[in-house]
Amino acid sequence: MENHTIRKAVPADAKFISLLAKINFSESFSNLFASEEELRRYIDQKFSVEKMKDSLQKSENVFLIAYAHTLPVGYAKLKKNIPVPDTAYKEAAELQKLYILKDYISNGNGLKLKIDFFEEIQKLSIKRVWLKELHTDQHTLNFYNRHKFYKHHTQSFTIGKEDFVFNIMMKTLDH
């Protein structure tokens, strides 16, 4: 298995996280956009280096970045103190991103890296973690189910002219 490390990201990592986020979003959602121009505009605005740097500096955000040797291959973003939408669960954190480059996953290392990300999140003493996942991405939904996330409800989200339905999934962490 290829050697990798995970560490807490710092503002200097903004350029890597921006690039990884743009690749991830494009790979995951480009086929769902009727307009490539609208997709590009959204990606450039939402995942700019400046926006990532600002996000990295906010105390409620926890970013982890993964490297295979010296190359960044993935990242996770957890936003603390975000209640689960449409529920009474107030003490929670949102796992906004958990992304690993497809090429890195395909050579057998992705699962180990995702498990390592979860272990790092577990160390943060958070009571409940929730996330949004596209309701049609069965592969990813199965992954989260295997890691004891369960579907709580669905939520709609609009980007430009495109409408998406996400499963809100959550997990109570043992400490």
C-alpha positions as CSV (number, residue, x, y, z in Angstrom):
1,M,0.0,0.0,0.0
2,E,1.3,3.4,-1.0
3,N,2.4,5.6,2.0
4,H,0.2,8.5,2.9
5,T,0.0,11.1,5.6
6,I,-2.9,13.2,6.9
7,R,-2.4,16.5,8.7
8,K,-4.4,19.5,9.7
9,A,-4.4,21.9,6.7
10,V,-3.1,25.5,7.1
11,P,-3.7,28.6,5.0
12,A,-0.7,27.8,2.8
13,D,-2.6,24.7,1.6
14,A,-5.4,26.8,0.1
15,K,-4.0,26.4,-3.4
16,F,-4.0,22.6,-3.1
17,I,-7.5,22.4,-1.5
18,S,-8.8,24.8,-4.2
19,L,-7.5,22.6,-6.9
20,L,-8.7,19.3,-5.3
21,A,-12.2,20.9,-4.7
22,K,-12.5,22.0,-8.3
23,I,-11.5,18.5,-9.6
24,N,-13.8,16.8,-7.2
25,F,-16.9,18.9,-8.0
26,S,-16.3,18.7,-11.7
27,E,-15.8,14.9,-11.6
28,S,-18.9,14.5,-9.4
29,F,-21.4,16.9,-10.9
30,S,-20.4,18.0,-14.4
31,N,-22.7,15.4,-16.0
32,L,-25.6,16.9,-14.1
33,F,-25.2,20.4,-15.5
34,A,-26.8,21.4,-18.8
35,S,-24.3,24.3,-19.2
36,E,-20.6,23.8,-18.9
37,E,-20.2,27.6,-18.6
38,E,-22.5,27.6,-15.6
39,L,-20.6,24.8,-14.0
40,R,-17.2,26.6,-14.6
41,R,-18.6,29.8,-13.2
42,Y,-19.9,28.1,-10.0
43,I,-16.6,26.1,-9.5
44,D,-14.4,29.2,-10.0
45,Q,-16.5,31.3,-7.5
46,K,-17.1,28.6,-4.9
47,F,-13.6,27.1,-4.8
48,S,-11.3,30.0,-5.4
49,V,-7.9,30.0,-3.6
50,E,-9.0,33.2,-1.8
51,K,-12.2,31.6,-0.6
52,M,-10.4,28.4,0.6
53,K,-7.8,30.5,2.4
54,D,-10.6,32.5,4.2
55,S,-12.3,29.2,5.1
56,L,-9.1,27.7,6.4
57,Q,-8.7,30.6,8.8
58,K,-12.2,30.3,10.4
59,S,-12.1,28.6,13.8
60,E,-15.2,26.6,13.2
61,N,-13.7,24.9,10.2
62,V,-11.4,21.9,10.5
63,F,-9.5,20.9,7.3
64,L,-7.4,17.8,6.9
65,I,-5.2,17.3,3.9
66,A,-3.8,14.0,2.7
67,Y,-0.5,13.5,0.9
68,A,0.8,10.5,-1.0
69,H,4.5,11.1,-0.5
70,T,4.7,14.8,-1.4
71,L,1.6,15.1,-3.6
72,P,-1.8,16.3,-2.2
73,V,-4.4,13.6,-3.0
74,G,-7.4,14.4,-0.8
75,Y,-8.9,16.6,1.8
76,A,-11.7,16.7,4.3
77,K,-13.6,19.7,5.7
78,L,-15.6,19.6,8.9
79,K,-17.6,22.5,10.1
80,K,-18.2,22.4,13.8
81,N,-21.3,23.6,15.6
82,I,-23.7,23.1,12.7
83,P,-27.0,21.6,13.7
84,V,-28.5,18.9,11.6
85,P,-31.0,20.6,9.3
86,D,-34.7,20.1,10.0
87,T,-34.0,18.2,13.2
88,A,-33.6,18.9,16.9
89,Y,-30.0,17.8,16.8
90,K,-28.1,21.0,17.7
91,E,-24.7,19.6,18.9
92,A,-23.3,18.4,15.6
93,A,-20.7,19.1,12.9
94,E,-21.1,18.9,9.2
95,L,-18.7,16.9,7.2
96,Q,-18.8,19.2,4.1
97,K,-16.1,17.4,2.1
98,L,-14.3,14.1,2.1
99,Y,-12.5,13.8,-1.2
100,I,-9.8,11.7,-2.6
101,L,-8.5,11.9,-6.2
102,K,-10.0,9.1,-8.3
103,D,-6.6,7.9,-9.5
104,Y,-5.5,7.5,-5.9
105,I,-8.6,5.6,-5.0
106,S,-8.4,3.3,-8.1
107,N,-5.0,2.0,-7.1
108,G,-6.4,0.6,-3.9
109,N,-5.5,3.3,-1.4
110,G,-8.7,5.3,-1.1
111,L,-10.5,3.2,1.5
112,K,-7.6,3.2,3.9
113,L,-7.3,7.0,3.5
114,K,-11.0,7.5,4.1
115,I,-10.8,5.4,7.2
116,D,-7.8,7.4,8.4
117,F,-9.9,10.6,7.8
118,F,-12.7,9.2,10.0
119,E,-10.1,8.3,12.7
120,E,-8.9,11.9,12.7
121,I,-12.4,13.3,12.9
122,Q,-13.2,10.9,15.8
123,K,-10.3,12.6,17.8
124,L,-12.2,15.9,17.7
125,S,-14.7,14.9,20.4
126,I,-17.7,15.7,18.3
127,K,-21.0,14.1,19.4
128,R,-22.7,13.9,16.0
129,V,-21.5,14.2,12.4
130,W,-23.8,14.8,9.4
131,L,-23.3,15.2,5.7
132,K,-25.2,15.8,2.4
133,E,-24.7,13.3,-0.4
134,L,-26.3,13.3,-3.8
135,H,-29.2,10.8,-3.6
136,T,-28.2,9.1,-6.9
137,D,-24.6,8.4,-5.9
138,Q,-25.2,4.9,-4.7
139,H,-21.5,4.0,-4.4
140,T,-20.8,6.8,-2.0
141,L,-24.0,6.3,-0.1
142,N,-23.0,2.7,0.4
143,F,-19.6,3.7,1.6
144,Y,-21.2,6.0,4.3
145,N,-23.7,3.3,5.3
146,R,-20.8,0.9,5.9
147,H,-19.3,3.5,8.2
148,K,-22.5,3.8,10.2
149,F,-24.0,6.9,8.7
150,Y,-27.7,6.6,8.1
151,K,-30.1,8.5,6.0
152,H,-32.2,10.9,8.1
153,H,-34.1,12.8,5.4
154,T,-33.6,14.5,2.0
155,Q,-33.0,18.2,1.1
156,S,-33.1,20.0,-2.2
157,F,-30.4,22.4,-3.4
158,T,-30.3,24.7,-6.4
159,I,-27.1,25.8,-8.3
160,G,-28.0,28.2,-11.0
161,K,-30.7,26.5,-13.1
162,E,-29.9,23.0,-11.8
163,D,-31.8,21.3,-8.9
164,F,-30.3,18.6,-6.8
165,V,-31.6,16.3,-4.1
166,F,-29.3,15.3,-1.3
167,N,-29.6,12.7,1.4
168,I,-28.9,14.1,4.8
169,M,-26.9,11.3,6.6
170,M,-25.7,11.3,10.1
171,K,-23.7,9.3,12.6
172,T,-23.4,9.5,16.3
173,L,-19.7,9.2,17.4
174,D,-18.6,7.0,20.3
175,H,-16.1,8.6,22.7
